[in-house]
Amino acid sequence: MRRAKITGIGHSVPDRVVTNADLEKLMDTSDEWITERSGIKERHHVDESTSASDLAIEASTIALDSAGMNPEDVDLVIFCTISSDYFFPGGAVQIQEKLGMKNIGAFDLRAACSGFVYGLSVADQFIRTGAHDTILLIGAEVQSVALEFDTDHRDMAVLFGDGAGALILQTSDDDSGVLSTHLHSDGKHLQDLWLPAPGSKYKPFMSKKLIDEGLHTPYMNGREVYKNAVTRFPEVIHEALTHNGIALEDVALVIPHQANLRISQAVARRMGIGMDKIYSNIHKYGNTTAASIPIAMSEAFAEGLFKSSDNIILAAFGAGFTWGSAAIRW
Ligand code: UT7
């Protein structure tokens, strides 16, 4: 049976490191509060001249090199992001053009923190049907430009960072690759984590009034996100295991969206597994939304935490709410 196999991987983060101590100078917060509530010690923020497509291109170039491929070998680009350079069109076309790819299909996918798992599912379906053979799948975000670095917005400002990760997906010719993906949503939680403006809800869709009302900055009901995340993560991880008849003991690594260390620890407790089985690099990058899973996969692979034939599980939860998982045999 055809399925998608990962043949290239890479990630990139901006050079500028913003520590908790740096944030203490901008708002009423503390290293102690941030570390205790989220596990984050530092995150990377872009400089004036760097946008999400730039980070995406850096990660894509590394992924292509690791696959031993050229940009013209790719036949579809899927760019998972909620922070594309412009309101429209999506950033996938910038990647196609700047990397010198052929006139292939290129589109953005907006499913926030679940974006990369949603994107992997879409890519896998295209490969399974035979519609495409070689897909560049990217998760990249520049969240720092949407945040307000003051005490009124400190709950969000300390959590998010910028970065990108990319995979090359090709047709598997053995029993390795994406075994299954599982996608879910519950839109009644739309306003628990959202950035209301600009949008077609407003006439005009962007105005000084919207900015004066603070609708251009993201809002999060942290408690509600936390409560739902610690239930949905274990649920959707179990769904992937059950679907494939894989026992937890036979999983080399669970790679969750890096939302918050406390969420990952609660998931580990609920599932009865140690934190050695749940990958975490949130202390270095914060929450990079759709980029967090491919960055984590890329680092975990480089650290030798899984190898050929190992089972790994990806799991994500975020705005929408949306959540999902993927079972992969490497
Ligand atoms: O991809 C999904 C992304 N989102 C998440 O993963 C977030 C999930 N939620 C959480 O992890 C937690 O809800 C937070 C870490 C966001 C917040 O932790 P909490 O224990 O739920 O804190 P809280 O919002 O109830 O706030 C407790 C206190 C408040 O002060 P008062 O009212 O008790 O005086 C906040 O104003 O902490 C205050 N606070 C802060 N203090 C220092 C909120 N943000 C900060 C901050 N520094 N950055």
Residues whose N, C-alpha, C, O or C-beta is under 5 A from the ligand:
A	BS01	UT7	D28 T29 S30 W33 R37 C113 R154 D155 V158 G222 R223 V225 Y226 A259 N260 F317 G318
